[in-house]
Amino acid sequence: AVSLPFAVGQCGNQVGCRFWDLALREHAAVNKKGIYDEALSSFFRNVDTRVVCLLTEFKFFPFSKALLIDMEEGVVNEILQGPLRDVFDGKQLITDVSGSGNNWAVGHKIYGCQYRENIVEKLRKAAEHCDCLQCFFIIHSMGGGTGSGLGTFVLNLLEEEFPEAYRFVTSVYPSGEDDVITSPYNSVLAMKELNEHADCVLPIENESLFEIVNKIHQMINSGKLGSTVKQNSLVTSSAGSAKTLQEKPFDAMNNIVANLLLNLTSSARFEGSLNMDLNEISMNLVPFPRLHYLVSSLTPLYTLADVNVPSRRLDQMFSDAFSRDHQLIQADPKHSLYLACALLVRGNVQVSDLRRNIERLKPSLHFVSWNQEGWKTGLCSVPPVGHSHSLLALANNTCVKPTFIELKDRFMKLYKKKAHLHHYLQIDGMEQSCFSEAISSLSDLIEEYNELDATKGGPRIDASRLKIAV
Amino acid sequence: MSIVTVQLGQCGNQIGHEVFSALCSDIRGTHGLCSKKENESYQDSCKERFFCQEQSAVPIARAVLVDMEPKVISQTLSMAARSGHWKYNSHSHFCQKQGSGNNWANGYCVHGPRHKEAIMNLVQREAEKCDRLGGFFTIMSMAGGTGSGLGAFVTQCLRDAFPTSFLLNHVIWPYGTGEVIVQNYNSVLTLSHLYHSADALLVHENDVIHKICSQLMNIKQISFRDVNRVIAHQLGSVFQPTHTAGGGSGYSRNPLGDLLETLVPHPEFHMLGLRNIPQMAESSLPYSTFSWPGLLKHLRQMLIANAPMEEGIDWQVRPPHPGSCIPSTNKPLHFNTSIANLVILRGKDVHGVDLGSFQDPSLYTSWLNPQDAFNAWKTPRAFNKYEKSAALVSNSQFLLKPLDSIIGKAWNMFASKAYLHQYTKFGIQEEDFLDCFTTLEQVVSSYTNL
C-alpha cells in the first residue's frame, strides 16, 4: 500500500529532505540486489531502468512519489541542487517566491485559492503512479504561514479529492520562545483544521527534539562508556546517507522526525510476523474521531558498537519508550491517562519479548476504564540502519493536554489585546469568527481531555451484561 | 476424500504454511514405527486428503490463500517452494494491496462483496481438483480485520455455495492483553457470524499455546513461528489419517464428517477445544519414554480440570458422583462438563489401550449415552517423532471462561461507544453489534447450563 507524503513550507521541506535521504539509505541497506521491489514501491517509483542511481547503487532510478510545496524557493531549491536532486522531478514541486509572511491566512486563503488547481492536478498525477493509495502524510510546522496555512489547506483538499485515503499529519508545534510572534494565531487556526480534517496527528515539539540531541551529545562526549557508538545508529545522524557536507543546525533534530516516519511505515514496507499497517494505527488508536493526537517516542537513540544485546538492554528499550525524556513532545504519558497505546518493534524481537515487557510496564501505567488492555502491537523483521532492534511507541494519552492549554494561553494573550489581528483580518475570506471558532474548537478538545482525566483513578465499573432468558 | 483449506489473513496464512509443512514432514519421516504397508497406506491417505500430485514432482497443497495485502502471501508461497518438499499452487491465491486495517466491518462489508467472485472461483477450482470433496477447513484469527471480517464473509459464501459440504473453521483467539486494541469487537462479530454458518469452530488460544512454548518446549525467546508450529502439530495430530472404530481396515475416508458427527450432536453447541499430549522440545524426545496409562491419566485430568497442558494440572478437581442429579450450579468448582469427546491415539501398542476412564458418565451431560458421547480413533503409525501421542478434541466447557471474558471486555468498550465510528463508517451499526452480543450471550448461557 502506498503513502503519499507532502512536505509543505520550510520546516516541512527540511524534514522531508532528511526523510528521503534516510529512506533511500534504509532501502539500500535492505535491498542488496538493487532491484525495484514491493518495499520500495511504498515511496518510490521506478522511472528509468537504464540509469544506475549513484546514491545507492540501485539499478533503477528511485523517484520519490512526494509533493514538495513551499511559497518561498530557498529550501526547495537547495534540495534540487543537493545530492537528492535526481530523486525529484519538476512536476512534483510547487513553489512561489514571496513566502507567506508567517501569516496563516496568507497561506490558507490566498495561496490556497491561487494554487488549488495546480495542487489538485499534481496530486492526481502523483496518485496515478500509486498502485493503491492508502494514506497521505503531511509534514509541516504549525507556527508559520505556509506550512501552517497552506498545509492545512492541502489537508482539506485531500479530504475532498480522496476521501477514502487516510490523512496523517506530522506537525511541529512552536515553543513558548518561538521567534515568530504570531505563531500562536497560526497554530490555533491550523489546529481547527487538524481537529476536523486529519485522521491522525503526530505533534512534535522542537524543545523535545533539542533535548534529545543534547542528550546524545552529552553521551558521546562523556567518554564514560567503554564502547564507541555506531555513528549511523544515532537517531539524529545522517551518516551513511547522501548528505555529505556540513550538518545544518536543524539537521539532527529533523533526522529524528524523519526516523519517526520511517519507523511508522516500516511494517507496511517490510515483512514481519505481525504486520502493522497505517490504517491499523488509525483504527486502533483513535477511539473517538476528534481524539486523534498521538504522542510518539523512539528508542533506542543510539546503538553501541558491541553487537551482543542481552535481553535487559531490550527491556531497557521498552522502559525508555515510556520515559518523559524520550517523548517527541513535552509530555509525561506515565502520569496521565492512556486511551490506547501502540508498540511497533523492529528487528530481532519476538512476541515473548513484547509480552514480557507489556506485563512488566502495565502496572505503572493508567489506562482508561473501557480499554484496560488497550495495546496494539506490531513486529517488523527489518531493523533500522545501524540497529539490531528498535521501538516506536504511539500513545493516545491525555498528556497532550498541557501542550494545547499552553497554546491556548499564548493565543489568548495576543487575542485579548487584538495584537497583530489586522494582518489576518485584512485578508479576503478572514473574519473575526475564524478566530473565535478556532479557539472554541481548541477549547472543546481540551475539555474532552479534561473529562477523560476526571475518570482516572476512579473505580472500575463494568457495564452490566445483557441477560438472556433461559 | 480431500479437504480444501482456505487460509485467511496474516495469521491464517502463517499457520496454514506450518500445517502443510508439518503434515509433509510427518509423512516423509522414517519414524513411523509401524509396518511398511501401514506407513504407505498412511502416506497415501494423507496425500489424498491434503495434497494434489498432478504432474508435479512435489505435492501441491490443496489450499487457497487469501489476504488483503501482499507481503504475507508472497512470503508464504516462497517459503513453501524453498522447502523443496511441497508447495502451493502458484495460482491459488488472492490478494489486494491495502489491507483491512484491523477493521472487521471493512473485511466483511467492503472486501467481502467486492472480491467474492474472485475468491470463490479459486475455491471452486480447488474443489474441482478433488476426486471427492470432503469439506472445507478455514484458518483465521478473529482479532484482525481480514481473517476475521473477510473470513466470516467467505465462510458464509462457502456455506451458500456448498450447502452439503462440511465446514470447519479453525479460529485463533488472540492474547488477552492486546495484539489489537479492537480485538474484542472483532472477536464478537466473528464468532457470532461463524456460529450461524460453520458446522463447528475449532479453537486455539494464543495465551495457551504460549504457555506450552515456554513451559513444555522450553523456548526462551518465543516467536509467532514457534506458536504456529505448536498449533500445526496439534492440528496434525487430529487430521492425519486414523482408523475409526468399526471403519474397516482402511484409513477413514471422511475425516471432517466423522469429526463433526462424533462431536456435534446439537447445532447450538459447536465450539471445540483441542488438547495434545505429550508436548516437548524435539531434543528431549529421544530421552523420554511414555506409557499409555500415564498419558491418558493426564489427558483425562486435563479434560476434567480444563488444563491447557500436562504441567500444572489441578488434580483436586473431580467429576461429580455418578447417579446424583446435581444441577449445574452445584457442580464441583472448575469441573469441565463435556457434551462429547474424541480421543485420537497414535503410535506404539495403540490397540490394547484402555479408554474406559473417558467413558465415565459423570464426565458428560445427561442427554447423550456415554457410548455416543465418547469416541476413539487410532493408528499404529506414530506422528511427528512421538512414539506415542494422544489428542483430545472436546465439545465441552473448555472455552466458556475465555469466551465470557472476551464478551465482557467487548461489552465494556461498547457501553462507552469507543471505536464505534470506525465500524459504522463501513456499514456495521450499533444494532448489528447488539445482535452479535445477544447471539454470544446465548452461547455462553447454553454452555454454562450444561
Interface residues (C-beta under 8 A of the other chain):
Chain A: A1 V2 E38 D131 C132 Q134 F270 E271 S273 L274 N275 D277 N279 E280 S282 M283 N284 L285 V286 P287 F288 P289 S311 A340 Q350 V351 S352 D353 R355 I358 E359 K362 S369 W370 N371 Q372 E373 G374 W375 K376 T377 L379 D462 A463 R465 L466 K467 I468 V470
Chain B: Q10 Q14 E69 P70 K71 V72 S74 Q75 Q96 K97 Q98 G99 S100 G101 N102 N103 G145 Y175 G176 T177 G178 E179 V180 I181 V182 H210 C213 S214 I219 K220 Q221 I222 S223 F224 R225 V227 I407 G408 K409 W411 N412 M413 F414 A415 S416 K417 A418 Y419 H421 Q422 F437 T438 E441 Q442 V444 S445 N449
